[in-house]
């Protein structure tokens, strides 16, 4: 399959042209090592989800367990239905 530019959905290295963001991923790894919370903000379709998937892969190589959660589909849910309280 010939690679192409991706305009929606997950970016797959074998299928889509992808910018190598090694320095940015390393910055994220460094923040995790420091136990810092961080967010990213950018317009739609600029690589935010792709960045966090690549960051998760890098952290998993180091033994971390990464979880990807998308709350977009739950925007109309009440907070009580999303939180699990200890018994």
N, C-alpha and C positions, 0 to 999 in steps of 0.2 A: 504494500500500500504506500502510495506517495504521501509524504507529509503535507499538511496544509495549515493555514492559520485557523485557530479555534476562536469562535465568537460566542460560545455558550457551553455551559457544562464543564465538567472536570477536564483539565488539560492533561493529556496522555503523551508522555515523551516520545514514544514510538510513532504516534499519529500526528502530533502537532508541533509546530515550531515553538520553542520555549527559550526564554532568556535564562541564562545561568545566573542565579542570584546567590552565589556562595558566600559573599561577604554579608549580605542581609540575613541569610540563614544562620551564619555564625553569630551574628549579633543577637538573634533570637535564642540560640543555644546559650550564649553568655548570660542573657537575662534569666533564663530558666535555672542555670547553675547558681545564680545569685538569689533565687527564690523570689524574683520580682514578678508582679502581675503586669501585663502590658496588653494593649489593644492596637489594632491597626485600623486606619480609616482611609478610604479612597473611593472614587466613583465606581459604579458597576463595571464589571468585566475588565478589571485591571490586574487581576492575579492574586487577590487576597486569599481566597480559598486554596489556590494552588500553592501559594507560599506556605500556608499552615500545614498542608499535606506534606510538602517537602521537609518542613521543620520537624513534623512528627516522625517522618522516616529517619531523619538524622538522630533525633533523640532516642528512638527505639534501638538504633545501632549501639547506643551507649547504655542500654538496659532500662530506659524509661518505658512506661506504658502510656501511650497517648490515646485519647478518646476525642472523637470529633462529634460535636453535637450542634445541630442546626435548629434553633428555636423559631425560625421564620414561619413554619407551618402551625405553630402554637400561639400565634399573636392574639387570638381571641380567647385563649384559655385563662382561667383564674389561676393566680399564683399558687393557691392551695393544691391544685391538681398537678402542679409541676414539681413540688417539693416533697421529699420523703423525710418524714420526721422520725427520729430514733424512738424506739419503744421503751 
